């Protein structure tokens, strides 16, 4: 973990955003190791303009705002107005002023706040939206989960640099697990629906990866197996 990420993690209280004493818990949250891994992938630095897709608890936006500093700015987009409003209240309480919250479909981005040095997504689009590419400066980075195999709904993570032709280039591929992006609020309570076919009456989740492989009901719990796959680097 870089010094910049470590300093931000040390300053921004995760529990304040995920389990606030008055506003309660937020059901959309990302595991801390995944957050730190993907912040490192994004390559955020002081003074940058960053567009975040997926406000969630507000924690990642707060980390990004801390990382870019007063001379930088973060625009955070979420389709769920409840999450945006909750994050706005928490940021205001902490005095975070270099962050703008927008409620809209993340596929649209925020052209009015571009161009961006980095676009970092915490939700999975089917393809990298053209709007994100258009809203990145030349040499800007897009860091996002992405579908690798639409039939099985396997997800990886790609970091690409927007070249002087306005096209994403030099992709680097890695592993990831993030919830679907869509034009409506996703209410799957954090479960990565792209790995799940159904749930049984006793609460076990049956995954695509284990379907038809075993009748043993104890193994239906292991839906996360598909997420641990190591992906090649391009």
C-alpha positions in Angstrom: 0.0 0.0 0.0 1.4 3.4 -1.0 2.1 6.1 1.6 -0.7 8.2 0.2 -3.3 5.5 0.5 -2.0 4.5 4.0 -2.3 8.1 5.2 -5.9 8.4 3.9 -6.9 5.1 5.5 -5.4 6.3 8.8 -7.3 9.6 8.7 -10.7 8.5 7.4 -12.7 6.4 9.9 -14.3 3.5 8.0 -16.8 2.7 10.7 -18.1 6.2 10.7 -19.3 5.7 7.1 -20.3 2.0 7.3 -21.8 1.9 10.8 -22.7 5.5 11.8 -24.1 5.7 15.4 -27.1 7.8 14.2 -27.6 7.0 10.5 -26.9 3.3 11.1 -25.3 0.8 8.7 -25.1 1.1 5.0 -25.7 -2.2 3.2 -23.6 -1.4 0.1 -20.0 -1.6 1.2 -16.7 -2.9 -0.2 -14.2 -5.0 1.7 -11.2 -3.0 2.9 -8.5 -5.1 1.1 -10.4 -4.6 -2.2 -10.6 -0.9 -1.6 -6.9 -0.5 -0.9 -6.0 -2.8 -3.9 -8.2 -0.8 -6.3 -7.1 2.6 -5.1 -3.5 1.4 -5.8 -4.6 0.3 -9.3 -6.2 3.7 -10.0 -3.0 5.6 -9.4 -4.6 8.6 -7.7 -2.2 11.5 -6.7 -2.4 14.9 -5.1 -4.1 17.6 -7.0 -6.0 15.2 -9.4 -9.6 15.5 -10.5 -11.2 12.1 -9.9 -14.6 10.8 -10.9 -15.9 8.0 -8.7 -18.7 5.7 -9.9 -20.6 4.2 -7.0 -20.8 6.4 -3.9 -21.9 3.6 -1.7 -21.3 4.3 2.0 -19.3 7.4 1.1 -16.1 5.9 2.6 -14.2 5.5 -0.7 -15.1 9.0 -1.8 -13.7 10.3 1.5 -10.5 8.4 1.0 -10.2 9.8 -2.5 -10.9 13.3 -1.3 -8.2 12.9 1.3 -5.7 11.6 -1.3 -6.2 14.4 -3.9 -6.0 17.0 -1.2 -7.4 20.6 -1.2 -5.9 21.3 -4.6 -7.8 18.3 -6.1 -11.5 17.4 -6.4 -13.6 14.3 -6.5 -17.0 13.9 -8.1 -18.9 10.9 -6.8 -21.9 9.4 -8.6 -24.5 7.0 -7.4 -27.9 6.0 -8.8 -29.4 5.6 -5.3 -30.6 8.9 -3.9 -30.6 7.5 -0.3 -27.0 6.6 -0.5 -26.1 10.0 -2.0 -28.0 11.8 0.7 -26.5 9.7 3.5 -23.0 10.3 2.2 -23.6 14.0 1.8 -24.6 14.2 5.5 -21.5 12.3 6.6 -19.1 14.3 4.5 -20.6 17.5 5.8 -20.2 16.4 9.4 -16.5 15.7 8.7 -16.0 19.0 6.8 -15.1 17.4 3.5 -15.3 20.2 1.0 -13.4 19.0 -2.1 -16.1 16.4 -3.1 -19.3 16.8 -5.2 -22.1 14.2 -5.0 -24.3 13.5 -7.9 -27.4 11.2 -8.1 -27.7 9.7 -11.6 -26.9 6.6 -13.7 -23.2 6.1 -13.5 -23.0 5.2 -17.1 -23.5 8.9 -17.9 -20.6 10.2 -15.9 -20.5 13.9 -15.2 -19.3 15.8 -18.2 -20.0 19.1 -16.4 -17.1 18.3 -14.0 -14.5 16.9 -16.4 -12.0 16.3 -17.7 -10.8 13.8 -15.1 -7.3 12.5 -14.3 -8.7 9.3 -13.0 -12.1 7.5 -13.2 -12.6 4.8 -10.6 -15.6 2.5 -10.5 -16.9 0.3 -7.7 -19.7 -1.2 -9.8 -19.5 -3.4 -12.9 -20.6 -2.0 -16.3 -21.1 -4.5 -19.2 -18.7 -2.4 -21.3 -16.6 0.7 -20.5 -19.0 3.5 -21.2 -17.9 5.9 -24.0 -18.9 8.8 -21.8 -16.1 7.8 -19.3 -13.6 7.8 -22.1 -14.8 11.2 -23.3 -14.6 12.6 -19.8 -11.0 11.5 -19.2 -8.2 13.8 -20.1 -5.5 12.5 -22.5 -3.3 10.3 -20.4 -6.1 9.8 -17.8 -6.8 6.5 -16.3 -10.0 4.5 -16.1 -10.0 1.9 -13.4 -13.1 -0.3 -13.4 -14.4 -3.9 -13.0 -15.6 -5.2 -16.3 -17.4 -8.3 -17.6 -15.1 -10.9 -19.2 -17.6 -13.5 -20.1 -21.2 -12.3 -20.4 -22.8 -15.8 -20.3 -21.2 -16.9 -17.0 -21.1 -13.3 -15.9 -17.4 -13.5 -14.9 -15.9 -10.2 -13.8 -12.4 -8.9 -14.0 -10.8 -5.5 -13.4 -9.2 -3.4 -16.0 -7.1 -0.2 -15.9 -6.7 1.6 -19.2 -5.0 4.9 -20.2 -6.9 7.2 -22.6 -4.6 8.1 -25.5 -4.4 11.2 -27.6 -6.9 9.7 -30.0 -9.5 9.6 -27.2 -9.4 5.8 -26.9 -8.6 3.5 -24.0 -5.2 1.9 -24.4 -2.6 -0.3 -22.6 -5.2 -2.3 -20.6 -4.0 -4.1 -17.5 -6.2 -6.9 -16.3 -6.7 -8.2 -12.7 -9.3 -9.9 -10.5 -12.4 -8.2 -9.1 -15.8 -8.8 -7.6 -18.3 -5.9 -7.8 -22.0 -5.6 -8.0 -23.7 -4.9 -11.4 -24.2 -1.4 -12.7 -27.6 -0.6 -14.1 -30.1 2.1 -14.9 -32.1 1.4 -11.7 -31.2 1.0 -8.0 -29.8 -2.4 -7.3 -31.3 -3.9 -4.1 -29.4 -7.2 -3.9 -28.0 -6.2 -0.4 -24.4 -6.5 -1.4 -24.7 -10.0 -2.9 -22.9 -10.2 -6.3 -25.8 -11.3 -8.3 -23.7 -12.2 -11.3 -22.4 -15.3 -9.4 -25.8 -16.4 -8.0 -28.6 -18.4 -9.6 -30.9 -18.8 -6.6 -31.1 -19.2 -2.9 -32.5 -22.2 -1.0 -35.2 -22.0 1.7 -32.5 -22.4 4.4 -30.6 -19.4 3.2 -27.8 -21.0 1.1 -26.8 -19.2 -2.1 -26.3 -21.5 -5.1 -23.7 -20.2 -7.5 -23.2 -20.5 -11.2 -19.7 -21.9 -10.6 -21.0 -24.9 -8.5 -24.2 -25.5 -10.3 -24.7 -29.2 -11.3 -21.3 -30.1 -9.9 -22.4 -31.6 -6.6 -25.6 -32.6 -4.8 -23.9 -31.8 -1.5 -25.9 -28.8 0.0 -23.0 -27.7 2.2 -21.0 -26.7 -0.9 -23.7 -24.4 -2.2 -22.3 -21.8 0.3 -19.1 -21.5 -1.7 -20.3 -19.1 -4.3 -17.2 -16.9 -3.7 -15.0 -19.5 -5.4 -15.5 -17.9 -8.8 -14.2 -14.6 -7.5 -10.9 -15.9 -6.4 -9.8 -16.8 -9.9 -6.4 -15.3 -10.9 -6.6 -13.4 -14.2 -3.8 -13.0 -16.7 -2.3 -9.5 -17.3 -2.5 -8.1 -20.8 
